[in-house]
Amino acid sequence: MTIKVGDKIPAGGLAVMTADGPGPVSTADYFAGRKIVIFSVPGAFTPTCSAKHLPGFVENVEAFKAKGVDELACYAVNDVFVMDAWGKSADAGGKVTMLADGNGEFTDSLGLAMDASGFGMGKRSKRFSMIVDDGTVTELNIEEPGAFQVSSAEHALSQL
C-alpha cells in the first residue's frame, strides 16, 4: 500500500555518511519534531536527477528555510558511499542531507518501489517529494514514469 497524506512515516532505517564512516538513521528519530522536505530519485548520478532534481533543492535551500523547513533530504536506493559522492559532486554539503536506502527497504515500506530492471538498475524508488511535519506526511508528490514536475523544488516550495 502506498503512503498517503496524513500517514505517519514508517519506522525503518536509512544511512548517512558521517565523519567516522557510514552511520544509521532511524526514521522515527529523524522525522520527529521537525519539518522536512524529502525527495527521492531513481538513482544518483542519473541525468534528470543530477541535472535538475538535486540541484533545484541545493539552489533553493534558503527559500525552504525561510518557509520554516528544518531540513532538506534526498534519498535513493543506492549505497551510502554513492550518495555521499553524489552529494559532494553536487555541492549539497550543509544544504541537502544525502540518505541511502541501500536495500530499498524504506522504499518498500512507503509503497513507492519501481522495477528499473529494463534499464539495468534493478529495484529503485519512484521519483517523488514529500513534506513531512513531525513524522506525518502533509504533502506527497509522485511523478508519473519519465516525468519531472510535481517533485521539483519549485513545486514543493509552492506547497509551503
C-alpha positions in Angstrom: 0.0 0.0 0.0 1.3 3.4 -0.9 1.8 6.0 1.8 -0.6 9.0 1.6 -1.1 12.4 3.1 -2.0 12.1 6.7 0.1 8.9 7.2 3.0 8.6 9.6 6.4 7.8 8.1 7.0 4.1 8.8 9.7 3.1 11.2 12.8 2.0 9.5 16.4 2.8 8.7 18.4 4.7 6.3 22.1 5.5 6.2 24.2 8.7 6.0 27.9 9.3 5.7 29.4 10.7 8.9 33.0 11.8 9.7 33.5 8.2 11.0 32.0 6.4 8.0 28.5 5.1 7.3 26.0 5.7 10.1 22.5 4.6 10.7 19.5 6.9 10.6 16.3 5.9 12.4 13.3 7.3 10.5 11.4 7.6 13.8 14.1 9.9 15.3 14.9 11.7 12.1 11.4 13.0 11.3 10.3 13.6 15.0 9.6 17.2 15.9 10.8 18.7 12.6 9.5 19.8 9.2 11.5 18.0 6.5 11.1 18.1 2.7 12.4 14.8 1.5 12.7 13.8 -2.2 13.6 10.6 -3.8 15.3 9.9 -7.1 15.6 6.7 -9.1 19.4 6.9 -9.0 22.3 9.0 -8.0 24.3 10.4 -10.9 21.5 9.7 -13.4 20.7 12.5 -15.9 17.5 14.2 -14.6 18.4 13.6 -11.0 21.8 15.2 -11.4 20.9 18.0 -13.8 17.6 19.1 -12.3 16.2 17.3 -9.3 19.0 17.6 -6.7 20.3 21.0 -8.0 16.8 22.5 -7.6 16.9 21.8 -3.9 20.5 22.8 -3.4 19.9 26.1 -5.0 16.7 26.8 -3.0 17.8 25.8 0.5 17.4 29.4 1.8 13.9 29.7 0.4 12.9 26.5 2.1 14.4 27.6 5.4 12.5 30.9 5.1 9.3 28.9 4.9 10.0 27.0 8.1 11.6 23.9 6.7 14.2 22.4 9.1 15.9 20.1 6.7 16.0 19.1 3.1 16.8 15.4 2.4 17.5 13.4 -0.7 17.4 9.7 -0.8 17.8 6.9 -3.3 18.1 3.1 -3.4 21.9 3.5 -3.6 24.6 2.7 -1.1 25.8 5.3 1.3 29.2 5.7 -0.5 27.4 6.6 -3.8 25.1 9.0 -2.1 28.0 10.7 -0.3 30.0 11.1 -3.5 26.9 12.4 -5.4 26.3 15.0 -2.7 29.9 16.1 -2.8 29.8 16.4 -6.6 26.6 18.5 -6.4 27.8 20.8 -3.6 25.0 19.6 -1.4 27.0 19.6 1.8 25.3 21.5 4.6 22.3 22.1 2.3 20.7 18.7 1.5 21.2 15.6 3.6 22.1 12.6 1.4 20.4 9.5 2.7 20.9 6.0 1.4 18.3 3.2 1.2 20.8 0.6 0.1 18.4 -2.4 0.1 15.3 -0.5 -0.8 13.6 -1.4 2.5 12.4 2.1 3.3 11.1 2.5 -0.3 9.2 -0.8 0.1 7.7 0.4 3.4 6.4 3.6 1.6 5.0 1.5 -1.3 7.0 3.6 -3.8 9.3 1.0 -5.3 9.6 0.5 -9.0 11.3 -2.0 -11.2 14.0 -0.4 -13.3 15.5 -3.7 -14.5 14.8 -2.7 -18.1 17.4 0.0 -17.6 19.8 -2.4 -15.8 19.1 -0.6 -12.4 17.1 -3.3 -10.5 14.7 -2.2 -7.8 14.6 1.6 -7.3 12.4 4.3 -5.8 9.8 6.2 -7.8 10.7 9.9 -8.2 8.7 11.8 -5.6 8.8 14.6 -3.0 7.1 14.7 0.4 6.7 17.4 3.1 6.8 15.7 6.5 5.8 17.6 9.6 6.7 15.8 12.9 6.6 12.4 11.2 3.3 13.0 9.4 3.1 13.4 5.6 1.4 16.7 4.8 2.2 16.7 1.0 3.1 13.9 -1.3 4.0 14.4 -5.0 4.6 11.2 -7.0 5.8 11.6 -10.6 4.5 9.6 -13.5 7.2 7.4 -15.1 9.7 9.6 -17.0 8.2 12.9 -15.7 9.8 15.6 -13.6 7.3 18.3 -12.5 5.5 17.7 -9.2 8.5 16.5 -7.3 10.6 19.6 -8.1 12.0 22.0 -5.5 9.8 24.8 -7.0 6.6 22.7 -6.7 7.5 21.8 -3.1 8.1 25.5 -2.2 4.7 26.3 -3.6 3.1 23.9 -1.2 4.6 25.5 1.9 
